[in-house]
Amino acid sequence: MDLGISGRRVTITGASQGIGEAIAIAFADEGCKISVIARREEKLKELVERLGGESAGHAYSAVDLMEDGGPTRAVEELSEKSAKPTSSSTMWAAPCRSKIPCLLWKTGFG
């Protein structure tokens, strides 16, 4: 299926397993550059490598988004690691003011 989103950056939280991981794989299959966030660094590293690695434009941030400053740290880390946004349609992620073309916030509570 071609959704016409190839080359876009997609950021997915809770991506170290389950639905988050499946979403990351599906977007990568569509040609998107994937940024994944979760607490388990080893799982994120493995996922990014399976998708083609950082050289393919994928990135990860091992952060607990429930911790104070967690979301800010994740966005800052991903901004440093990943390619610049590839689309003019962006969302602003406050308070970091980093441009993120597509953000899927799938953080579990509980």
C-alpha positions in Angstrom: 0.0 0.0 0.0 1.3 3.5 -0.9 0.1 6.1 1.5 2.1 8.8 -0.2 4.1 9.5 3.0 7.6 8.3 2.0 10.4 10.4 3.3 8.4 11.9 6.2 9.7 11.7 9.8 7.4 9.8 12.2 8.0 9.8 15.9 6.4 6.9 17.9 6.4 6.5 21.7 6.1 3.2 23.4 7.8 1.7 20.4 10.0 -1.0 22.1 7.3 -3.7 21.7 3.7 -4.5 20.8 1.6 -1.9 19.0 4.2 0.8 19.1 6.8 -1.5 17.5 4.3 -2.6 14.8 3.4 1.0 14.0 7.1 1.9 13.6 7.6 -1.1 11.2 4.5 -0.2 9.2 5.6 3.4 8.7 9.1 2.3 7.8 7.6 0.0 5.2 5.9 3.1 3.8 9.3 4.7 3.4 9.2 7.0 6.5 12.2 7.9 8.6 11.3 6.6 12.1 12.1 8.1 15.5 11.2 5.8 18.4 10.9 6.5 22.1 10.6 4.1 25.0 12.5 3.2 28.2 14.3 0.1 27.0 17.4 1.1 25.0 18.4 -2.3 23.8 15.0 -3.0 22.3 15.0 0.4 20.6 18.5 -0.2 19.2 17.4 -3.6 17.8 14.3 -2.1 16.2 16.3 0.8 14.6 18.8 -1.7 13.2 16.0 -3.9 11.8 14.6 -0.9 10.1 17.9 -0.1 8.4 19.8 1.8 11.2 20.7 5.4 11.8 22.4 5.6 8.4 18.9 5.1 6.9 17.6 8.1 8.9 16.1 6.2 11.8 16.7 7.2 15.4 15.8 6.3 18.9 15.7 7.9 22.4 15.6 5.7 25.5 13.6 8.0 27.9 10.9 7.5 30.4 8.3 10.1 29.3 6.7 10.1 32.7 9.8 11.5 34.4 10.2 15.2 34.9 11.7 16.6 31.7 11.4 13.3 29.9 9.5 14.6 26.8 11.9 17.5 26.4 14.9 15.3 26.6 13.5 12.9 24.1 12.8 15.6 21.5 16.2 17.2 22.1 18.0 13.8 21.7 16.0 13.0 18.5 16.6 16.4 17.1 20.4 15.9 17.5 20.3 12.3 16.1 17.9 12.5 13.2 17.7 14.2 9.9 16.0 17.6 9.6 12.3 17.6 9.0 11.5 16.7 5.4 8.0 18.3 5.2 6.8 21.8 5.4 3.7 20.7 7.4 5.0 20.5 10.9 3.7 20.4 14.5 5.5 22.3 17.2 6.4 20.3 20.3 6.3 22.6 23.2 8.3 23.5 25.2 11.2 22.4 23.0 10.1 24.2 19.9 11.4 21.4 17.8 9.7 20.8 14.5 8.2 17.3 14.2 6.3 16.5 10.9 4.3 13.6 12.4 4.0 12.7 16.0 2.2 9.6 17.3 1.9 9.8 21.1 1.2 6.2 22.2 2.4 6.3 25.8 0.8 3.9 28.2 -0.3 4.9 31.6 -0.5 2.2 34.2 
